[in-house]
């Protein structure tokens, strides 16, 4: 292909043209660096989203309906069966929620305890509670599983007896003395982040009886096939429910984490796309200077019969080659680094003795990474589009070179 051969010849520079070569090389490096960083950071965002889904949403229900009255959910078994037939729902679980103060050894700490049917949800907590703790919790009706942060901050140990103080209100909205429930620490729950400092689990029957729920449960928890449809799905179910209930979903309680991830993803994509665009401007600069330098050669080619289209294609290909080299190197490095980023960061943490993500603050204590091929494809397409776009003006300028004025 003649245009490609001309592009290769035009890319070769003499010793006095090193400045043009330097600008061309800097554009290639900039494009490659932009592609590399963009793919790696998008993989990190994907990793955070994956951990959010697999870690927090494995413990936090995707949606909830809870009774407005103090009697609890009416016709519980029939409603559970009816809801389980919905194709949008993976599973439904009855629950009773308590919010109060955990008291032990003269210390108090706020806690949100969920009463659950232990025989129905053992798989849900399999990765967050050890098998030994779960078996101990299952065997003891007054057992209590608390978050790792609560265990640490209050100095609790397995077998300790604690009390949960639950506030009570009357019809005239005055407070009564709090109701007290005595429980035994049976295990530790480890989810990560702030949830470890506020969550607890107890038996459904014990929880319901302790606050006077006449039916079996105060509400119903939902696990959906698509967690990200929770907002619409829960409102559809809640509005058509035959009993007056409150409805909630995970986007209301933990949605800020997901929104933060999406916001950072958008900012990263925009910022690094602009970085690639700036690198492509160097292609414009290098090609404009190359056109000025090659005016005589262009004029001679035109006198030999070269068309404007051929000249234009030659300079477009010259810029595309620079972009292609940068994209190839950047994507190749990203494909090597992104899948192994967690191990690389862990090695750096060990070598330098620093901690990048603290498990006490964030819901994970490591930097996750999940490479998605669609991110790679989109990055390549965007970078190549910008690279081609950067060549159009210099190529058009080369095609307009007049042989008579250039040779003169």
N, C-alpha and C positions, 0 to 999 in steps of 0.2 A: 504494500500500500504506500503510494508515493507521499501522501500527506504525513503518514507516520514516520517515514524516513527523513522527511524534511524537519519534523518536530525533533527527532533525535539529533540531527545535525545542528539545529538552532540551540539545543540545550548545551552543546559543547561550547565552552568559553575559552578565550585566550588568557594569558596571564594578566593582561591589562584590564580584563573585564571581571576580575574577582569580586568586585562589589555586587554586580548583578547576580553572580553565583551565590554570594552570601545571602542576599535577600531571598533568592529562590529556595535556598536550603532552610532559612528561618521559617518560611511559609510552610514547608513540608514538616518541619519539626513541630510547629504550632498546631497544625491540623492533626498530626499524630498524637500529640499530648492531649489535645481537646477530646479526641475520640476515646483515648485511654481513660482519662479521668471521668468522662461522662458515663461510660459503660460500668466502671468500677463503682461509682457513687449510686447509679441506678440499681446495681446489684445489692448494695448495702440497704437501700430503701426497700427493695423487694424482700431482703432478709428480715428487716424489722416488721414488715407486714406479715410475713410468714410466721414469725415468732409470736406476733400479736394474736394471730388466728389459732395457732396450735397450743399456745401456752395460756394466755389470759382467757380466751374464749372457750378453753376446755374446762374452765372452772366457773367463770362468770356466765350465767345463762344468756342465750341470745335474746330472749324475750320473757316477760312475766305478765301474768294476770293475777291480781290479788283482790280478795273480797273487800267490798266497801263496808260490809257489816261485820260485827264481831263474831258471828256464827261460823264464818268460813265459807268455803265453796260448797254449794248445794249440789246434791246428786253427783258427787265427785267421780265415782267409778264410771258412770254413764258418760260424763263429760270427757274423761280421759280417753275412753274408747272412741268417742265421736271425733275428738281432735286428732287422735293417732291415725285416722283414715285420711287426713289431709296430706296430699302429695308434697306440699311445701315443708312439712314438719318431719324431722328425723325421729324425735322422741319427745314425750311429755312426762314431766315428773311433778308429783305433788310436793309442796314444801310449806313450811311455816317459818317466817323470819322474825328474829328478835334483835332489837338494838338496845344496848344498855351499857353498863360498866362492869368490867371484869375485876373482881376484888381478890387479892391474894397477898398475904403477909403485910397487910396494911397499905398496899399500893392499889391504885385504881387506874384502869385503862379502858378507853372506849373500844367497843367491839361490836361487830355485826355478825350474829350467829344465824346460820341457816339450818333448820331441822329438815333432814332428808331421809327418805326410805333407803336404808343402807343396802338392802338386797337388790335394789334396782340401779344403783349408780356406781357400783364398785369399779367398772371400767373407766368411768369418767375421771376418777381421781387416782387411777393406777400409777401414773407418772409423777404425781404431786405428793402422794403419801406412801411411805414404804409399806410393803406387804405385812410386815410384823405389826406396825402401828394400826393398819386397817383391820387386821384380824382382832387386835385388842379392842379397838373401837367398836367393832361389830358385836363382840361378845358382851359388852357392858352397856346396859340401857342408859346409864347416867354418864356415859363417856363423852368427852369433849376433845375435838381436834382443833388446835389453834395455829395461826400463822407463825412462821419462823421468827418474824420480827417481834411478835408478842412474847414468844418463848424466851427470846434473848433479853429483851428489855426488862421483863419482869422476873427473870431468873427462874422460870418454871422448869419442872422436870416431870417425866412420866410418873404417874401415880399421885401427883399433888392434888389436893382437894381445893377447889376454888368456888367462888360464888359469882353469879351473874345477877346484878341488880337491874330490874326492869322498871322503868317509871310507869305510874298509873295515873290516869285522869278520870274525872267524874263527869257527869252530865253538865254540871255548871262550870266545867273547864278548870276546876281547882285540882291541885295535886294531892295525892295520897302518899302514904309511905310506900317506897318501891317494893315490888315483889322480889323475893330472893329465891334463886334456884341453885342448889348445891350440885356440882358436877366434879368428875374426876378427869384429870388430863390423861388422855389415852394415846395421843399421837401429835405429830407436827405436820403442818401443811406448808409446802414451799412452792409458791407461784412466782414470786419476784416483785420487786418494787414496793409501792405503797400498799398493795393488797396483803402482803405478809404482815402488815402492822394493824390490820383491821378485821380480817376474816376468821371465822370459826365455824365448825360443823358439829351438830349434835343429832340425836335420833328424832325423827319426825314425831313420833308418839309423845315423847317427853316434852318436846317444844310445844305441841298443840295443847297438851294437858296443862302446862305451866301457865299459859295465858288464857285458858278457858275457851278454846276453840271447840264449839259443839260438834262440828263435822270433823273429818279426818285431817284437813289441811286448810291453811289460810289462803293458799294460792297455788298456781300452776306455773312451772318453769318450762320453757320451750327450747329445744335444740333444733335449729333449722338446717335444711340442706344447703342453703345459701345464707350465711350469716349477714352478708351485706344487704340483704333484702329485709332485714329485721324491722326497719321503720315502717315500711308499707304493709308488711305481712301482719305485724302485731296490731296495727290499727284496723286492718280488715277483720281480723279475728275478734278484737275487742269490741268493735262497734256492733257486731252481730251476736255477741254473747248474750244468752238469755237472762243473765243475772247482772246486777249493777257491780261493776268491777273497775279497779284502776288498772291501767296498762303501762308497761315500761319496756324498754329494750336496751341493749348494750350500748347503742350509740349515745344514749342519754347519760350513762354512767361512766363509760370508758371511751366514748367516741372522740374525746379530745386527743387521745393517742393516735388514732387513725387519721384524724384531720391534720395533726401535726406532720405525720409521715407524708400525706398527700401534698401539703403545702411545701415541705422541704423538697419533695420530688419535683414539683413544678418550678421552684426557684432554681434548683440545680440544673434542670433541663434548659431553662431560659438562659441562665448565666453561661453555661458551657457551650451552648449553641452560639452565643455571641462571641465567645472566645474563638471558636472555629471560624466564625465569620470574619473576625479581625485578622486571623491568620490568612484567610483567603484574600484579604485586601493586599497582603504582601505579594500574592500572585499577580494582582493587577499591577502593582508597582514594578515587579521584576519583568513582566511582559511588556509594559509600556517602554521601559528602558531597553529591552531586547529589540523592540520594533525600531526604536531610534538607532540602535547600533547596527541592525541588519537591514537598514534601508537600501543600501547598495545591492545586497544579495537579493532582496525582494524585487528590486527594479530589474536586475538581470534575469530573474526567473520570469518576470512578466514579459520581458522582451523575447524570451524563449517560448512563450505561449502559455505560461501558467495563468490560470483563471483566478478571479477574486475569491471564488469559492474554495479553491485549493489552498490559497494563502491563508484564508480564514480558518479552514479546518486544521492546517498545520499548527497555527498558534493556539487554537483551542486544545488540540491534543498535547501540545507542550505544557500547558497549564494543568490539564487533566492528569498527565503523568506525575507531576509533582503532588497533586492531591491524592492520586492512587497510592503512591509510595507511602505518604504520611498515613493514610487511612489503613493500609495493610499492616504497617508496623504497629500503629496504635491499637488496632483491634487485636492483633496477635498477642501483644503484651497483656491486654485486658483479659483475653481468654485464658492466659496463664495465671494471672494474679487473682482475678475475681473469685474463682472457685476455691482458692486457697487463702483468701484474705483473712479468715478467722484464725487460721494457724499462724500466719505471718504476724498479725497483730499480737497474738498471744506470746509469740517468741520475743517480740519487741518489748512487751510488758515485762516479761521475765528478765530480759537482758538489762533493761533500764531500771527495773524495780518500781514501775509506775502502774497505775490502774486507770485505764481509759474510761471504762464504764463501771460504775459502782452499782452492785446489786441492791444496795440499800436505797438508792435513788431511782434507778431505772428498773424496768421490769425484767431486764436481762443483765448479766455481768460480762458479756462478751460481744464482740462486733460481728453481727451475722452477715451473711452474704448469700444471695441466691441469684444465679445468672439466668436471665430469661432471653431466649434467642430473639424474641420480637424486639427487645431493646437493642440488640446488636444490629439487627436488620435496619431498624429505624435510624440508628446513628449513622450507619454506612450510607443510607439513602440521603439523609440530610447533609452530611459532609460532602458527598459527591455532587449533590445539587448545588451547594454553595461554591464548590470548586469549579464546576462548569460555568456557573453564572459569573464568576470572577474573570473568566477568560473572554467573555463576549465583547466587552469594550476594546481591549487591546487587539483582539483578532479583527474587529471591524476597522480599527485604525490602520492595521497592517495592510488590509485589503485596499485601502484608499491611497496607499503610497503611489505617487506619480513617478513612473520611470524617468521621465525627462528631467524633472526637478531633482530627483535623488541622484541620478548619474552626473548631472551638472555640478 
